[in-house]
Amino acid sequence: MDISQLTPKERLKYEVAKDVVGLGVTDTAIRRGRVRLECTRKSLLKYVDWYNSGDISKFSHKNKNRQPATTIAPETKEFIEKLYKEKYSTASFTHFVEILKEDYNIKVSDRTIHTFLKDALLISPCSKRATRRQMEKNIRHMARKANLTKSESEKVTFAYGLLDDAEAHPRRPRSKYFGELIQMDASEYIWVKGQPKWHLHAAIDDATSEIVGAWFDTQETLNGYYNVLYMILKLYGIPARFFTDRRTVFEYTLLAKADEEKDTYTQFSAACRTLGIDMKCSSVPQFKARAERLNRTLQGRLPVEFVRNNITTIEEANAFLWEYLPRFNAQFSLKDEQDLKSSVFLTAPCETEINVILAVVCRRVIDDGHCIKYHNNYYQLFSQDQRKRSPMFFGKGTKVLVIKAFDGTLLASVKDQIYILKKLEQRLKISKEFDPAPPKEKKPYKPADDHPWKRSRYLSTNFLEPHISQSKEYIE
């Protein structure tokens, strides 16, 4: 082996050992050699022995030009970079590591992915502002280079598209108990490519950062928050307080032509008062900073999860949330055994009571045809007693409070009495004169709702009182 094949550091060891031997391996020569190499006496004497043996190859490291066992193949590196660019560019690097492990059986560390993708001028959507500025500086430096190749030009163009403004929210102490404070907010975003913007209504516990409810809708609506509240009641119970923004979904705002079904002072607020949930509102985003951070996290993760699970419709997305949120909370929630023991969630009502509490009410007037008009359809009022099959007739101008239960059942309140609403068909589906009679099916006997042995609370006015009391002046 020739001395020219050694690295500069290896060549320095050889030259120092040669000088020490030339000076007779005295204590002074050894001390000077140690200073030059910054090594111990034992190491320097080892280099002297190598020199005396005449084998220059001993100064060469045995692993030179040998790839470490943990080295990732160039093909795998290229595949990872291409996969992130083409499919998962909106995912954070940490989320991308999870996807590689679960979907492609590629096990790489978070730091390795950061190194790979940053070398390719790719940046995480969750990166800090300083990181973004440094990356932008690197991109501009490369863009100023003359004679860029086509691949380098595409890399610069794609990297510029990933840079955006950073958002920040101030920190505040967490609540003490699980269920003490729930922050709610809606996030408008294009969650599925090719679909219009949806609004994700989400609720997060302030003490543990656990997502307690979420629901997609086309707008920020009462129905969206009702579904979030329904999920909270079914999975956890009744919380102590809601923190929300100052929207008409939570606070009453007098409009020139108020829509009772959107005026949620008598809707969501009434439901919360019935359940004993306190509510506070603010128009300052920092008031609910934890919910704002949650929106940004979900905007980065959910679209990627929708791609992985081939979800394209809002119905599929809402069904997916019920199975995704437990997995998300298992990974990111701070809830522990102590939080479960000290939880301030109260036991939720039964399904029947929830169905009535989460009701939407509005006012209507009986017309001269003894019907009311609701959502461009005519409805007749029937007694709860199934033995009375004929409709109930009220005089023209009678005030009616229409109650739409959470499951879609339509009821009506007239003079503190509850009736069932049945849609009036525009044309009969069956003619008794000309159509053959359908075969009669023997059905099992089912007691009426007002049967003494079956005292259903479903149609009781007790649970509707918070809604009805808001419109007493309209009920005769």
Secondary structure, DSSP 4 states (H G I P E B T S, - for coil): --GGGS-HHHHHHHHHHHHHHHTTS-HHHHHHHHHHHT--HHHHHHHHHHHHHT-GGGGS-TTTT---TTPPPHHHHHHHHHHHHHT-TTS-HHHHHHHHHHHS-----HHHHHHHHHHTT---TT--HHHHHHHHHHHHHHHTSSS--HHHHHHHHHHHHH----------PPPSSTTS-EEEEEEEE--STTS--EEEEEEEETTT--EEEEEEESSS-HHHHHHHHHHHHHHT-B-SEEEEES-TTTS----TT--TTT-TTTTHHHHHHHHT-EEEEES-GGGGHHHHHHHHHHHHHHHHHHHHTT--SHHHHHHHHHHHHHHHHHHH----HHHHHT--PBPPPPHHHHHHHT-EEEEEE--TTS-EEETTEEEEEE-S-TT--SPB---TT-EEEEEE-TTS-EEEEETTEEEEEEE--SS-SS-TTTSPPPPP--PPP---TT-TT----TT-STTTHHHHGGGGGG--
